[in-house]
Amino acid sequence: MYSKEFDILDGGMGRELKQIGAPFKQPQWSAQALIENDTFVTQVHDQFIQAGSEIIAINSYACMPFHLGNSVVELQGANLIKQAAMLARNCANKKIGTQVAACIPPLFGSYQPDLFDAQKANSILKILIDNQNTFADFWLIETISSIEELKLVIKALSGNEKQKWYAFSLSDDDTIKPQLRSGEPLKKAIPVAATH
C-alpha cells in the first residue's frame, strides 16, 4: 500500500508522440510509433521521467482492435504489447524509483461503453495481461466507462497479486451527478473497484 500523499504520473503518450514528429495517424494513434519506429516511444518515456514522472504507463493503449483492426491484433498484438512493456521497463530502469504501470485500456474504444463486447473481451484481456505482467509494477485500468467493463477486468486480474489502480471516465455533462459514460452513477462503480 502506498504511504505517499501523491504520485506523479506521466502524461498522454499519443499527444507527445505527435508533438515530436513520431509516425502518427488515426486510427492507429500511439501504436503507430511502435510499429514504425519505437525509438520515439523511448524518447517520450525518457522525457516524462526527466520532467519528474515517478510512474510511466506502458504504451499499449492503442494496441487494440478498435485502433489497429482485428487482423493486425491477431498477427502482431501480443508482440506489440510486449515490445511496449519492454520499452517502458527499460526506461524506468534508468532512474531508481521509477515505476511502470501496465495499461488496460478500453477494449473496444474510448468513451463508447455501447461497443463493449463481453464475449470478445476475455481474449483481448489475456493478451494484455500476459504480455505486460512481467515488466510492470502495478496495473492501471484506464478510461473505464461502464460497471460491466470494470467487473470483467477485475475478474481477469483476480489471480494477479499486483496492485490495481482504476481510472473512470465520466460523462461530460456537469449538470448531473457524476456518472460513467454508460449512465451508471459513479457511486455504484467505486464500491465495486474498492472491494478488489
Accessible surface in RSA format (square Angstrom, percent):
REM  Atomic radii and reference values for relative SASA: ProtOr
REM  Chains: A
REM  Algorithm: Lee & Richards
REM  Probe-radius: 1.40
REM  Slices: 20
REM RES _ NUM      All-atoms   Total-Side   Main-Chain    Non-polar    All polar
REM                ABS   REL    ABS   REL    ABS   REL    ABS   REL    ABS   REL
RES MET A   1   213.82 110.7 139.17  92.1  74.66 177.8 122.13 103.8  91.69 121.5
RES TYR A   2    72.35  33.8  50.37  28.7  21.97  57.2  51.61  38.8  20.74  25.6
RES SER A   3   114.37  96.6  76.96 102.7  37.42  86.2  52.08 110.9  62.29  87.3
RES LYS A   4   104.66  51.1  80.60  49.5  24.06  57.3  76.64  69.0  28.02  29.8
RES GLU A   5   173.53  99.6 132.24 100.0  41.29  98.3  55.55 107.4 117.99  96.3
RES PHE A   6   140.21  70.1 130.09  80.6  10.12  26.3 137.82  83.6   2.39   6.8
RES ASP A   7    34.46  24.1  15.27  15.2  19.20  45.4   1.64   3.9  32.82  32.7
RES ILE A   8    80.61  45.9  77.59  57.8   3.02   7.3  80.61  58.0   0.00   0.0
RES LEU A   9    70.10  39.0  52.78  37.8  17.32  43.5  52.78  37.1  17.32  46.6
RES ASP A  10    30.00  21.0  12.14  12.1  17.86  42.2   1.39   3.3  28.61  28.5
RES GLY A  11    40.90  50.4   0.00   N/A  40.90  50.4  30.30  83.2  10.60  23.7
RES GLY A  12    42.04  51.8   0.00   N/A  42.04  51.8  29.05  79.7  12.99  29.1
RES MET A  13    23.41  12.1  18.55  12.3   4.85  11.6  18.55  15.8   4.85   6.4
RES GLY A  14     1.18   1.5   0.00   N/A   1.18   1.5   0.00   0.0   1.18   2.6
RES ARG A  15   179.76  75.5 170.85  87.1   8.91  21.2  60.41  82.6 119.36  72.3
RES GLU A  16    47.95  27.5  47.95  36.3   0.00   0.0   2.93   5.7  45.02  36.8
RES LEU A  17     0.27   0.1   0.27   0.2   0.00   0.0   0.27   0.2   0.00   0.0
RES LYS A  18   136.20  66.4 123.33  75.7  12.87  30.7  68.85  62.0  67.35  71.7
RES GLN A  19   139.87  78.2 105.28  76.9  34.59  82.4  38.17  81.3 101.70  77.1
RES ILE A  20    47.50  27.0  19.73  14.7  27.77  66.9  28.07  20.2  19.43  52.7
RES GLY A  21    56.99  70.3   0.00   N/A  56.99  70.3  33.64  92.3  23.35  52.3
RES ALA A  22     8.63   7.9   0.00   0.0   8.63  19.6   0.00   0.0   8.63  22.9
RES PRO A  23    30.80  22.4  17.45  15.9  13.35  48.5  30.53  25.2   0.27   1.7
RES PHE A  24    46.37  23.2  16.68  10.3  29.69  77.3  16.69  10.1  29.68  84.9
RES LYS A  25   111.62  54.5 104.95  64.4   6.67  15.9  59.11  53.2  52.51  55.9
RES GLN A  26   126.82  70.9 103.36  75.5  23.46  55.9  59.10 125.8  67.72  51.4
RES PRO A  27    70.62  51.5  69.81  63.6   0.82   3.0  70.62  58.3   0.00   0.0
RES GLN A  28    40.80  22.8  40.80  29.8   0.00   0.0   4.00   8.5  36.80  27.9
RES TRP A  29    71.46  28.7  71.35  34.5   0.10   0.2  58.03  30.9  13.43  21.8
RES SER A  30     1.73   1.5   1.52   2.0   0.21   0.5   0.46   1.0   1.27   1.8
RES ALA A  31     0.77   0.7   0.00   0.0   0.77   1.7   0.77   1.1   0.00   0.0
RES GLN A  32    11.97   6.7  11.97   8.8   0.00   0.0   1.04   2.2  10.93   8.3
RES ALA A  33     0.10   0.1   0.09   0.1   0.01   0.0   0.09   0.1   0.01   0.0
RES LEU A  34     5.37   3.0   0.00   0.0   5.37  13.5   0.00   0.0   5.37  14.4
RES ILE A  35    68.61  39.0  39.33  29.3  29.28  70.6  42.23  30.4  26.38  71.6
RES GLU A  36   105.90  60.8  70.20  53.1  35.70  85.0  29.53  57.1  76.37  62.4
RES ASN A  37    60.18  41.5  53.57  51.8   6.61  15.9  14.57  35.1  45.61  44.1
RES ASP A  38    41.36  29.0  37.87  37.7   3.50   8.3   2.64   6.2  38.72  38.6
RES THR A  39    89.40  63.6  84.12  85.3   5.28  12.6  74.39  99.9  15.01  22.7
RES PHE A  40    44.77  22.4  44.39  27.5   0.38   1.0  44.77  27.1   0.00   0.0
RES VAL A  41     0.00   0.0   0.00   0.0   0.00   0.0   0.00   0.0   0.00   0.0
RES THR A  42    34.25  24.4  34.25  34.7   0.00   0.0  28.66  38.5   5.59   8.4
RES GLN A  43    74.37  41.6  69.40  50.7   4.97  11.8  27.38  58.3  46.98  35.6
RES VAL A  44     0.63   0.4   0.60   0.5   0.03   0.1   0.60   0.5   0.03   0.1
RES HIS A  45     0.00   0.0   0.00   0.0   0.00   0.0   0.00   0.0   0.00   0.0
RES ASP A  46    29.96  21.0  28.59  28.5   1.38   3.3  11.15  26.2  18.81  18.8
RES GLN A  47    69.75  39.0  65.07  47.6   4.68  11.1  32.97  70.2  36.78  27.9
RES PHE A  48    27.89  14.0  27.61  17.1   0.28   0.7  27.89  16.9   0.01   0.0
RES ILE A  49    10.18   5.8  10.12   7.5   0.06   0.1  10.12   7.3   0.06   0.2
RES GLN A  50   149.21  83.4 111.56  81.5  37.65  89.6  48.43 103.1 100.78  76.4
RES ALA A  51    90.28  83.0  45.18  69.7  45.11 102.6  57.87  81.5  32.41  85.9
RES GLY A  52    27.69  34.1   0.00   N/A  27.69  34.1  23.52  64.5   4.17   9.3
RES SER A  53     8.30   7.0   5.09   6.8   3.21   7.4   0.00   0.0   8.30  11.6
RES GLU A  54    57.10  32.8  54.23  41.0   2.87   6.8  27.17  52.5  29.93  24.4
RES ILE A  55     2.20   1.3   2.20   1.6   0.00   0.0   2.20   1.6   0.00   0.0
RES ILE A  56     0.00   0.0   0.00   0.0   0.00   0.0   0.00   0.0   0.00   0.0
RES ALA A  57    18.24  16.8  15.42  23.8   2.82   6.4  15.42  21.7   2.82   7.5
RES ILE A  58     3.28   1.9   0.00   0.0   3.28   7.9   0.00   0.0   3.28   8.9
RES ASN A  59     4.44   3.1   0.98   0.9   3.46   8.3   2.94   7.1   1.50   1.4
RES SER A  60     0.00   0.0   0.00   0.0   0.00   0.0   0.00   0.0   0.00   0.0
RES TYR A  61    32.88  15.4  32.10  18.3   0.79   2.0  26.64  20.0   6.24   7.7
RES ALA A  62     0.57   0.5   0.13   0.2   0.44   1.0   0.13   0.2   0.44   1.2
RES CYS A  63     0.08   0.1   0.03   0.0   0.05   0.1   0.00   0.0   0.08   0.1
RES MET A  64     1.78   0.9   1.78   1.2   0.00   0.0   1.78   1.5   0.00   0.0
RES PRO A  65    24.72  18.0  17.02  15.5   7.70  28.0  17.36  14.3   7.36  45.7
RES PHE A  66    88.39  44.2  62.90  39.0  25.49  66.3  72.87  44.2  15.52  44.4
RES HIS A  67    22.25  12.2  19.79  13.8   2.46   6.3  16.63  17.1   5.62   6.5
RES LEU A  68    16.10   9.0   1.99   1.4  14.11  35.5   4.37   3.1  11.73  31.6
RES GLY A  69    30.80  38.0   0.00   N/A  30.80  38.0  28.79  79.0   2.01   4.5
RES ASN A  70    95.63  65.9  89.15  86.2   6.47  15.6  21.35  51.4  74.28  71.8
RES SER A  71    72.76  61.5  68.00  90.7   4.76  11.0  43.87  93.4  28.89  40.5
RES VAL A  72    47.09  31.0  45.83  41.5   1.26   3.0  47.04  40.9   0.05   0.1
RES VAL A  73     9.47   6.2   8.05   7.3   1.43   3.4   8.05   7.0   1.43   3.9
RES GLU A  74   143.77  82.5 108.70  82.2  35.07  83.5  43.43  84.0 100.34  81.9
RES LEU A  75   147.66  82.2 120.80  86.4  26.86  67.5 123.23  86.5  24.43  65.7
RES GLN A  76    79.05  44.2  78.53  57.4   0.52   1.2  21.19  45.1  57.86  43.9
RES GLY A  77     0.36   0.4   0.00   N/A   0.36   0.4   0.00   0.0   0.36   0.8
RES ALA A  78    41.02  37.7  38.44  59.3   2.59   5.9  38.64  54.4   2.39   6.3
RES ASN A  79   107.32  74.0 102.35  98.9   4.97  12.0  24.51  59.0  82.81  80.0
RES LEU A  80     8.73   4.9   8.69   6.2   0.04   0.1   8.72   6.1   0.01   0.0
RES ILE A  81     0.89   0.5   0.89   0.7   0.00   0.0   0.89   0.6   0.00   0.0
RES LYS A  82    95.03  46.4  95.03  58.3   0.00   0.0  37.65  33.9  57.38  61.1
RES GLN A  83    50.65  28.3  45.97  33.6   4.67  11.1  25.98  55.3  24.66  18.7
RES ALA A  84     0.00   0.0   0.00   0.0   0.00   0.0   0.00   0.0   0.00   0.0
RES ALA A  85     0.00   0.0   0.00   0.0   0.00   0.0   0.00   0.0   0.00   0.0
RES MET A  86    85.32  44.2  84.66  56.0   0.66   1.6  73.41  62.4  11.91  15.8
RES LEU A  87    25.71  14.3  25.44  18.2   0.27   0.7  25.55  17.9   0.16   0.4
RES ALA A  88     0.00   0.0   0.00   0.0   0.00   0.0   0.00   0.0   0.00   0.0
RES ARG A  89    48.48  20.4  48.48  24.7   0.00   0.0  26.40  36.1  22.08  13.4
RES ASN A  90    84.76  58.5  79.56  76.9   5.20  12.5  22.21  53.4  62.55  60.5
RES CYS A  91     0.82   0.6   0.74   0.8   0.08   0.2   0.00   0.0   0.82   0.9
RES ALA A  92     1.71   1.6   0.00   0.0   1.71   3.9   0.00   0.0   1.71   4.5
RES ASN A  93    99.59  68.7  68.61  66.3  30.97  74.6  29.32  70.6  70.27  67.9
RES LYS A  94   133.36  65.1  92.25  56.6  41.11  97.9  84.22  75.8  49.14  52.3
RES LYS A  95   107.29  52.3 103.66  63.6   3.63   8.6  69.61  62.7  37.68  40.1
RES ILE A  96   176.94 100.7 151.38 112.8  25.56  61.6 157.96 113.7  18.97  51.5
RES GLY A  97    61.36  75.7   0.00   N/A  61.36  75.7  39.76 109.1  21.59  48.4
RES THR A  98    11.68   8.3   2.46   2.5   9.22  22.0   0.50   0.7  11.18  16.9
RES GLN A  99    53.32  29.8  53.32  39.0   0.00   0.0  14.26  30.4  39.07  29.6
RES VAL A 100     0.00   0.0   0.00   0.0   0.00   0.0   0.00   0.0   0.00   0.0
RES ALA A 101     0.14   0.1   0.14   0.2   0.00   0.0   0.14   0.2   0.00   0.0
RES ALA A 102     0.00   0.0   0.00   0.0   0.00   0.0   0.00   0.0   0.00   0.0
RES CYS A 103     0.52   0.4   0.52   0.6   0.00   0.0   0.02   0.1   0.50   0.5
RES ILE A 104     1.01   0.6   0.70   0.5   0.31   0.7   0.70   0.5   0.31   0.8
RES PRO A 105     1.24   0.9   0.00   0.0   1.24   4.5   0.11   0.1   1.12   7.0
RES PRO A 106     8.94   6.5   4.95   4.5   3.99  14.5   5.02   4.1   3.92  24.4
RES LEU A 107     1.79   1.0   0.73   0.5   1.06   2.7   0.73   0.5   1.06   2.8
RES PHE A 108    28.69  14.4  24.05  14.9   4.64  12.1  25.98  15.7   2.72   7.8
RES GLY A 109     7.03   8.7   0.00   N/A   7.03   8.7   1.61   4.4   5.42  12.1
RES SER A 110    24.40  20.6  18.22  24.3   6.18  14.2  13.58  28.9  10.82  15.2
RES TYR A 111   123.43  57.6 108.64  61.8  14.79  38.5  63.66  47.8  59.77  73.7
RES GLN A 112    64.92  36.3  60.67  44.3   4.25  10.1  18.38  39.1  46.54  35.3
RES PRO A 113    28.85  21.0  16.10  14.7  12.74  46.3  19.68  16.2   9.17  57.0
RES ASP A 114   122.20  85.6  83.07  82.7  39.13  92.5  52.31 123.1  69.89  69.7
RES LEU A 115    77.22  43.0  63.76  45.6  13.46  33.8  67.55  47.4   9.68  26.0
RES PHE A 116    29.87  14.9   7.16   4.4  22.71  59.1   7.64   4.6  22.23  63.6
RES ASP A 117    46.81  32.8  42.49  42.3   4.32  10.2  16.88  39.7  29.93  29.9
RES ALA A 118    35.95  33.1  29.17  45.0   6.78  15.4  29.33  41.3   6.62  17.5
RES GLN A 119   170.51  95.3 140.08 102.4  30.43  72.4  49.48 105.3 121.03  91.8
RES LYS A 120   125.78  61.4 121.33  74.4   4.45  10.6  74.36  66.9  51.42  54.8
RES ALA A 121     0.00   0.0   0.00   0.0   0.00   0.0   0.00   0.0   0.00   0.0
RES ASN A 122    80.61  55.6  75.58  73.0   5.03  12.1  29.32  70.6  51.29  49.6
RES SER A 123    71.44  60.4  62.25  83.1   9.19  21.2  51.98 110.7  19.46  27.3
RES ILE A 124    14.90   8.5  14.78  11.0   0.12   0.3  14.89  10.7   0.01   0.0
RES LEU A 125     0.85   0.5   0.85   0.6   0.00   0.0   0.85   0.6   0.00   0.0
RES LYS A 126   128.31  62.6 123.09  75.5   5.22  12.4  97.20  87.5  31.11  33.1
RES ILE A 127    49.84  28.4  48.28  36.0   1.57   3.8  49.84  35.9   0.00   0.0
RES LEU A 128     0.00   0.0   0.00   0.0   0.00   0.0   0.00   0.0   0.00   0.0
RES ILE A 129    24.20  13.8  24.20  18.0   0.00   0.0  24.20  17.4   0.00   0.0
RES ASP A 130    81.38  57.0  55.39  55.1  25.99  61.5  25.72  60.5  55.66  55.5
RES ASN A 131    24.45  16.9  21.97  21.2   2.49   6.0   2.49   6.0  21.97  21.2
RES GLN A 132     0.00   0.0   0.00   0.0   0.00   0.0   0.00   0.0   0.00   0.0
RES ASN A 133    48.44  33.4  48.44  46.8   0.00   0.0   5.38  13.0  43.06  41.6
RES THR A 134   112.53  80.0  83.30  84.5  29.23  69.7  59.68  80.2  52.85  79.9
RES PHE A 135    36.24  18.1  35.65  22.1   0.60   1.6  36.24  22.0   0.00   0.0
RES ALA A 136     6.32   5.8   0.00   0.0   6.32  14.4   0.00   0.0   6.32  16.7
RES ASP A 137    53.77  37.7  34.17  34.0  19.59  46.3   8.65  20.4  45.12  45.0
RES PHE A 138     2.16   1.1   2.16   1.3   0.00   0.0   2.16   1.3   0.00   0.0
RES TRP A 139     0.00   0.0   0.00   0.0   0.00   0.0   0.00   0.0   0.00   0.0
RES LEU A 140    17.87  10.0  17.87  12.8   0.00   0.0  17.87  12.6   0.00   0.0
RES ILE A 141     1.88   1.1   1.88   1.4   0.00   0.0   1.88   1.4   0.00   0.0
RES GLU A 142    38.20  21.9  37.69  28.5   0.52   1.2   2.56   5.0  35.64  29.1
RES THR A 143    21.18  15.1  15.65  15.9   5.53  13.2   7.90  10.6  13.28  20.1
RES ILE A 144     0.11   0.1   0.11   0.1   0.00   0.0   0.11   0.1   0.00   0.0
RES SER A 145     3.78   3.2   3.78   5.0   0.00   0.0   3.41   7.3   0.37   0.5
RES SER A 146     8.13   6.9   8.13  10.9   0.00   0.0   7.64  16.3   0.50   0.7
RES ILE A 147    19.34  11.0  19.34  14.4   0.00   0.0  19.34  13.9   0.00   0.0
RES GLU A 148    96.90  55.6  89.71  67.9   7.19  17.1  41.12  79.5  55.78  45.5
RES GLU A 149     8.09   4.6   8.09   6.1   0.00   0.0   0.38   0.7   7.71   6.3
RES LEU A 150     0.00   0.0   0.00   0.0   0.00   0.0   0.00   0.0   0.00   0.0
RES LYS A 151   117.51  57.3 111.68  68.5   5.83  13.9  58.37  52.5  59.14  63.0
RES LEU A 152    27.74  15.4  25.59  18.3   2.14   5.4  27.05  19.0   0.68   1.8
RES VAL A 153     1.67   1.1   1.67   1.5   0.00   0.0   1.67   1.4   0.00   0.0
RES ILE A 154    13.13   7.5  11.08   8.3   2.05   4.9  11.90   8.6   1.23   3.3
RES LYS A 155   153.65  75.0 143.23  87.9  10.42  24.8  90.37  81.3  63.29  67.4
RES ALA A 156    39.40  36.2   6.93  10.7  32.47  73.9  18.85  26.5  20.55  54.4
RES LEU A 157     1.68   0.9   1.08   0.8   0.60   1.5   1.68   1.2   0.00   0.0
RES SER A 158    90.44  76.4  53.99  72.1  36.45  84.0  38.73  82.5  51.70  72.4
RES GLY A 159    68.72  84.7   0.00   N/A  68.72  84.7  42.18 115.8  26.54  59.4
RES ASN A 160    26.91  18.6  14.98  14.5  11.93  28.7  11.01  26.5  15.91  15.4
RES GLU A 161   170.21  97.7 137.77 104.2  32.45  77.3  66.99 129.6 103.23  84.3
RES LYS A 162    54.49  26.6  47.61  29.2   6.88  16.4  47.79  43.0   6.70   7.1
RES GLN A 163    63.72  35.6  50.33  36.8  13.39  31.9  37.99  80.9  25.73  19.5
RES LYS A 164    41.31  20.2  24.07  14.8  17.24  41.1   9.40   8.5  31.91  34.0
RES TRP A 165    55.04  22.1  50.52  24.5   4.52  10.6  50.06  26.7   4.99   8.1
RES TYR A 166    46.41  21.7  17.18   9.8  29.22  76.0  15.88  11.9  30.53  37.6
RES ALA A 167    39.63  36.4  33.94  52.4   5.69  12.9  39.63  55.8   0.00   0.0
RES PHE A 168    50.42  25.2  22.17  13.7  28.26  73.5  22.17  13.4  28.26  80.9
RES SER A 169    10.15   8.6   4.51   6.0   5.64  13.0   7.98  17.0   2.17   3.0
RES LEU A 170    65.53  36.5  56.45  40.4   9.08  22.8  56.45  39.6   9.08  24.4
RES SER A 171    33.69  28.5  15.74  21.0  17.96  41.4   7.42  15.8  26.28  36.8
RES ASP A 172   120.66  84.5  90.87  90.4  29.79  70.4  42.21  99.3  78.45  78.2
RES ASP A 173    69.16  48.4  54.52  54.3  14.64  34.6  27.26  64.1  41.90  41.8
RES ASP A 174   135.49  94.9 102.20 101.7  33.29  78.7  44.91 105.7  90.58  90.3
RES THR A 175   119.08  84.7  79.46  80.6  39.62  94.4  77.40 104.0  41.69  63.0
RES ILE A 176    71.89  40.9  52.35  39.0  19.53  47.1  60.04  43.2  11.85  32.2
RES LYS A 177   168.12  82.0 158.12  97.0  10.00  23.8 109.91  98.9  58.20  62.0
RES PRO A 178    80.19  58.4  68.75  62.7  11.44  41.6  77.16  63.7   3.03  18.8
RES GLN A 179    47.05  26.3  45.94  33.6   1.11   2.6   1.81   3.9  45.24  34.3
RES LEU A 180     0.02   0.0   0.00   0.0   0.02   0.1   0.00   0.0   0.02   0.1
RES ARG A 181    70.14  29.5  43.57  22.2  26.57  63.3   9.27  12.7  60.87  36.9
RES SER A 182    45.37  38.3  10.99  14.7  34.38  79.2  15.85  33.8  29.52  41.4
RES GLY A 183    38.32  47.3   0.00   N/A  38.32  47.3  21.55  59.1  16.77  37.6
RES GLU A 184    55.61  31.9  53.52  40.5   2.09   5.0  27.70  53.6  27.91  22.8
RES PRO A 185    46.76  34.1  45.89  41.8   0.87   3.2  46.76  38.6   0.00   0.0
RES LEU A 186    33.10  18.4  33.10  23.7   0.00   0.0  33.10  23.2   0.00   0.0
RES LYS A 187   149.54  73.0 134.01  82.2  15.53  37.0  90.69  81.6  58.85  62.7
RES LYS A 188   127.25  62.1 119.20  73.1   8.05  19.2  67.17  60.5  60.08  64.0
RES ALA A 189     0.00   0.0   0.00   0.0   0.00   0.0   0.00   0.0   0.00   0.0
RES ILE A 190    86.18  49.0  85.78  63.9   0.40   1.0  86.00  61.9   0.18   0.5
RES PRO A 191    69.63  50.7  64.46  58.8   5.17  18.8  69.48  57.4   0.15   0.9
RES VAL A 192    32.38  21.3  27.73  25.1   4.65  11.2  32.33  28.1   0.05   0.1
RES ALA A 193    10.89  10.0   7.60  11.7   3.29   7.5   7.76  10.9   3.12   8.3
RES ALA A 194    80.50  74.0  40.98  63.2  39.52  89.9  53.39  75.2  27.11  71.8
RES THR A 195   105.44  75.0  69.64  70.6  35.81  85.3  73.44  98.6  32.00  48.4
RES HIS A 196   121.35  66.3  74.67  51.9  46.67 119.4  68.81  70.9  52.54  61.1
END  Absolute sums over single chains surface
CHAIN  1 A    10208.4       7995.7       2212.7       5689.2       4519.2
END  Absolute sums over all chains
TOTAL         10208.4       7995.7       2212.7       5689.2       4519.2
